[in-house]
Amino acid sequence: MTPLNKYPGNVNPTMIVLFVEDDSKLAQQTINFLENENIEVDYAASIRQALAISDNAGIDQGYDAIILDMNLPDGNGVALAKALTERQPQTPILFLTGQSDLDDKLAAFEAGALDYLTKPFAMAELAIRLKLLARKQPDKSDIFTLAGLEINFSEKMIQRAGRAITLSPQQWQLLALLCRHSPAFVAKETILNNIWPDADASNDMYKSLISRLRNNLSRKDEPGLLAIAPKQGVALREHSE
């Protein structure tokens, strides 16, 4: 079986998971079962391959869950769990391993894992555990991240570099609009029509809203996140002030 391979068995999978396992026979059996459960799998047989495929997935196309073995050819699964948690902090990790010692379990949980299943295991149990893990996670479409900024629209929470940010309703409305188009510019006319659809907003109102949102999102020692360009509008993107 070729590592770093996507198994497109489902046209519309309910989940997409990253599976890191060096036993190719077990991996193939597991992948076949999960695809029958409408779970699509990206497979890697080592830490190096797992990090490469995770980076290629990108933050917006991150996984619904990650399955890790403890012992891999080029290192320990605990170190990989830490690295993947940094790359995709919203993605739950399940360890699937023959290591049953308490110390191994504690190390896995300390590294960010949310579940731990020992081998031998029942395929059906693995599938239901994955589905339960994914169900507990916020909808990816409700999460936006950029340069340390994390926005959770479903919970109306926003933070940057660990600090909470409070926005007015109009600022939230503008931020949501900019997120949908990021990193592209949103025209001034589009912003006016969305924020003040039934009012004749002045230029001062427009500039004030932009300025307040920009100041709330970025401190003086942080990269700016609102880019403003004449005739183009406003864009949510990292840039130098």
Buried (B, 14 or more C-beta within 10 A) or exposed (E): EEBBBEBEBBEEBEBBBBBBBBEEEBBBEBBEBBBEBBBBBBBBBBBBBBBBBBEEBEBEEBBBBBBBBBEBEEEBBBBBBBBBBEBBEBBBBBBBBEBEEEEBBEBBBEBBBBBBBBEEBEBEEBBEBBBBBBEEBEEBEEBBBBBBBBBBBEEEEBEBEEEEBEBEEBBBBBBEBBBEBBEEBBEBEBBBEEBBEEEEBEEEBBEEBBEBBBEBBBEEEBBBBBBBEEEEBBBBBBEEE
